[in-house]
Amino acid sequence: MTKIKSNKVSINNTGKSIFSFLSDFNNFEKLMPEQVINWKSTADTCSFTIKGMADLAMRIKSKSEFSEINYVSDGNAPFGFTLDCFLAENGNQSKVQIILNADLSPMLKLMAVRPLKNFINLLVNKLKEIMEVIET
């Protein structure tokens, strides 16, 4: 498995509020870049297409209240993966980091690590942008 870590981001909002947002895939569409199309979601699952690349699907695997949410690939993804979101609250501020564990072949790893790291950094930065305007 290839482990790809996002930057740790400090968000001016409570862990409870961020956890609640990330616990519902219907909110995830707001985090996605414009290259993501064909978005479909329920509270616990989502599927989408990355334009020119692949169709992906995820589901929530497990949650530890206000500290961790684990997502897992679902369906016919081109590679298996997990996406783990870690939250650490300190008052009205929280640190968030996303870790992607992907089952990449050596060739795919060479091509995909940089875009995947950019993708998860985009997710945490967009999460910060959205959560800092939502009331706690």
N, C-alpha and C positions, 0 to 999 in steps of 0.2 A: 504494500500500500504506500502511496505517495502522500505525505502530509504537507498541506499548504495552509499557512497561517495568515490571517488578515492582520493588519495593524490593530493594536489596542486603541480603542476610541473612548474618550470620556464624554458622556452625554449628560446634560443638565436635566435629568428626569429620574424618577424612582425606578428601581428594579422591578417593582410590581407593575408599573405602567408599561415598561418595555417588554417584560415577560408576557403580559396580556396581549400586546400588539403582535409579538412574534409567535404566539400560540395559535394564531388564526391565519391560515394561508390566504384568506380573502384580503388581508392587509398587504401581503407580499407583492402584489402587482404594483403597488406604489414604490417599491424598492427597485424594480427591474429597469434595466436600461432599454433604450428604444430598439435595440436589436432583438429583444424578446417579443415574440408575436404569438398569436393563438393561445392566449392565457385562459385557463379554466381552473377553477378552484372551488373547494368546499372548505370548511374550517380545518379539516385534517389532511387533505390531499391537494395537490396541484399538478398540472401538466402544462407544458409550454414548448415552443420551438425557438431555438436560437437561430436567427436568420442565417441561412447558408451553412449551418453546421449540423445541428442534431435536435431531435425531439427528446425531451426529458420529462420525468415525472418524479414526484417526491411525496412522502407521507411522513407524518409525525410518528416517531418510534417511541419516544419517552420524554418525560418532563420531570425536572426536579424544581419544585416551586420557587420562583424568583431567582434561580441561579443557573439553570442549564436546560436547554431544549435540544433534543437529538432528532435529526431528520435522516431519512434513508431513501435511496433511489428506489423507484417503483416502476414496474413495466419494463419496456424494452430499451432501456438506456444503452448507449454504445459502450459504457463502462459502469461498473458498480461504484457507488460512493456513499459516504455519510457526510452530513453537514452538522457540525456541533456548534451551538451558540452558547457562550459562557458569559454570565453576568455577575458582576461584583458591585454591590451597592454600598455607598458611603453617604448617608444622609439623602439629600435630594440630587445626588450625582451618582452615576453608574459607569463602570468601565465595561465595555463589551468587546469580545473577540470572537471571530468565527474561524473554525478550523475545518477544512475540507480534507477528508481522507478518500483518495480515489485509487481504484484498481486500474492503473494505466500500464499498458505495454511500454517497453523501453522507447520505442519509436514515438508513440503517442505522448509519452512523458516529455520528450524533447520539444514537441510542438505545443503542448497544452499547458504546461506549468505556468508560464508567464500570463497568458490570457485568463487562466483560472484564478491566479493571484489577483490580477486586476479586477476580476469580477467580484471576488469576495470583499476586496477593499472598497469597491463601489457600493456594495450592499451595506457595509458598516457606516460609510460616510453618508449615504442616503438615509439610513436609519437615524443617525445623529441629526441630520437636517429636519426630518419629519418629527422626531420625538421632542426636539427642543421648542417646537411651537404648539405641542399638545399639552394641555393642562395636566398636572399631576393629580 
